Amino acid sequence: MTMSPTPGSVFAALSRLARLGLGGPVAGGKQSVSWIHQDDFLAALHFLIAREELSGAVNLAAPNPLPYADFMRALRQAWGMPIGLPATRGMLELAAFVLRTESELVLKSRRVVPGRLLKAGFSFTQPDWPSAARDLVARARAGPTH
């Protein structure tokens, strides 16, 4: 998931949950979450374009995936929300039905690491989620820039 403070983004949706005191552990919260900060995503694209020798699949994800419960805890902390109500699998499935989406988007683990990108020498500016979340929250609070 590319994290960007842009309205309508996955970050905006998750932030809404966090600010409402929701977004606690879902079905235990041990699912792996892979993410990348928008700045690192763009930098990685430029890095790959400049290196024709790198071909094939390259994972664009921060080097430190983490469990969903920790991911959302860091996001709530960045917004200054001390609580995050947990949800059961059944609650998630009901919400997914109402929102016309799939509960598996949250329930399945996606542990992706950027092995080839790191081996090629790419350096992340936002490798860790807690600091990336604080940066993105600050940008969201500042509003859109033109």
N, C-alpha and C positions, 0 to 999 in steps of 0.2 A: 504494500500500500504506500503510495506516495503521499506524504503528509505536507499539506499546504493550507494556509489560513484562508484560502479563497472560499467565499460563500458557496455552499452546495457540495463542498469536498467531503471526503470521508473524515478528515480531521474536524470539520465543522459539525458533522453529525455526531461524532464521538464526543466532541466538546460539549454539545448540547446535553447529552446524557450526563457527562461529568458535572456540569454546572447545576443540574437539577438534583444532584445527589444520587443519581442512578449510575449504571455502569460499573457496579461491583462485580465480583466473580460470577460468571455464568457457568452453571453445571460444574462447579469446582474451580474454574479459572486457570487450569493448568495447560490450556491450549497454547501452543507457540504462536507468537505474532512476529512476523517479519515486516519491516517498514523501512522507509528511506525519506529523509528530509528533502524537500523540493530543491534546495540549493545543491545538495549532493547528487540528486538525480540529474539535474542539468549539467553539472560539472562532469559526471560520469559519462553522459552522452557525448560531450565535447571531447573528453579523454579518448573514448572509443573511436570517434570519427577520425581523430588525429593518428590513430594507430591501426593502419590497414592490416598489420600482421595478426591482429586479434580478430578472428572470425568465428562464427558459430554462436552458440548460446553463451551469454554472460549474464549472471544474476545481478540485477540492480536492487540491492537491499543493503541496509546498514549492517555492519559486521557483528552486531550484538542483538539478535532476536531475544525476546523475553516472554515469559508466561503472560497470558491475557490479564490475570489479576494484577500483576506488577505493572503492566502497561497502563491499565486504567487508573491504578493508584497514583502513578506518576503524573498522569494527565489531570486527575482531580487535584493533586497537590499544586500543580502549576496554576490552576484556576483558583486555588484557595478554598476548595471544598473539602471539608474534613471527613465526610462520609460517602459511602458508595453502597447502596443497597444491592444485595446479591439477587440473582434470578435463577430459578430452576430451569431445566431443559424444557419443561412444559410451558412455563411462562414465555420463554424465548420463542418456542414454536407458535404460540398464540400471537405474539407480537409480529413475528415474521409473516404469518398469514394475513394479519390486518394490513401490514405494510407492503404486501405482495412481493416478498423476497424469500430467500432461503435461510433457514436456521443454520444450515451447514456452513454458511459463510463465517459464523462465529464459532461453531462447535468443532470444526476441523482444525487441526494444527497445521501451520505452514511455517516450518523452520527452514528459512532460506539464508544461506551465507554467500557472500561475494568472493569466493575463493579465487577465481580467475582474475577478477578485477584487482584484488589485493596483490596477487602474485605479479601482475603487470606493473605495479607501482602506484596505483591510485591511492590517494590519501583523503580520507573523509574529514569534513569540517564538523560534522555532527554524528559521531559514531555511537553515542549513547542516548537512549530515549529520554531520561529525565531532563537533561540539558536541552535536547531538541524540543521537547514539549514546552519548556519555559520560553525558548526562543519563539516558537510558533504562537504561543498564547500572547506574548508581548506584541507580536506583529498583528494578531487578530484584534487586540485591544486598540492598537494604533489605527486600525481601519485600512481600507484599500489605498494603495499609492498609485499614482498615475504618472 
